[in-house]
């Protein structure tokens, strides 16, 4: 009995799905050292056929023992003190446990079964959804649990395999997450806590995702090979279990060219080297997960020359450095992400001197110019179908030149 009791305690400590110490009620004395009280029942030949036991200090019958030919063959125990037996021990001729059954959820039906050899557990089964069918199987060697198998979906198909060390602590489990009939996720534990996880996310037989955890089982880093080459192309970093940064190699160069930054698990910034040249040419900014600003180096020479602003996800304004001199001289305004008007500072004095308007179809309809650079409109051009249809001299100064072009086009 001692060996069985010890094995069960390890299971209850390290295998959370398993049994409580249900031998304790019938074999352990009370804290005060008083002995249990027994009442015996006999047949007509004076042979004992049943025994009822009141555990010391309990005030109620909580153990029932059945005898045959003067020896106990079955012991039923009430472990949850509801007045009904919920654990049954089948005993051999030498009074060792051969089989144990337990009703762990109080529905009156056994849902845990343990088989023994010479009093040492060999295999346990558990029905986890009360359908009368075993969903989890535990295998023992020398009385210690070494392996478990489980039907995670409770459909009779084994999809989870768990392995334990000599102390009964979980060291590894393997799970078929892709329904391919073999493990696709491998989890490794240290002192019973998740340390590392490897996954075959596509079910191809090749590991393509690696996750690492801290001592509190919080994710700290994840790596992935999404292209199927086996070479890493995603690196994600976490603090307190929340993602703070993710890098990606979208060009297949073996190094990251895209980086995402997060605050409280929500993306706040995205940076990209679109050409793999070793310098950023695109930066996106976010608030509450929505884009608010984009910076671009459209000439890819190391300077941001286009800045776009967004409101509620729609493009609102765009500033462009047309001369690549570090000064934004062209400003575009949008309505519902449609270009509505432009302002252009052609002489670099910090004030617009060309104003352009567009209709709802995106067609230019009006261009006004300050040819004296004094802040006033001097010439007004009207357009239809992309062509000038009229020219109006507004100021005193005459302007014979055609409308000035606004460059560049929208990136």
Protein Blocks (a to p, Z undefined) as FASTA:
>chain_A
ZZmmmmmmmmmmmmmklccdfklmmmpccfkopacdddddddfkopafbdcdddehklpa
fbdcddeehiafbdcddfkonopafbdcdddfkopafbdcddfkonopafbdcddeehia
fbdcddfkonopafbdcddeehiafbdcddfkonopafbdcdddfkopafbdcddfkono
pafbdcddeehiafbdcddfkonopafbdcdddfkopafbdcddfkonopafbdcddeeh
iafbdcddfkonopafbdcddeehiafbdcddfkonopafbdcddeehiafbdcddfkon
opafbdcddeehiafbdcddfkonopafbdcddeehiafbdcddfkonopafbdcdddfk
opafbdcddfkonopafbdcddeehiafbdcdfblbdcfbdcdddddddZZ
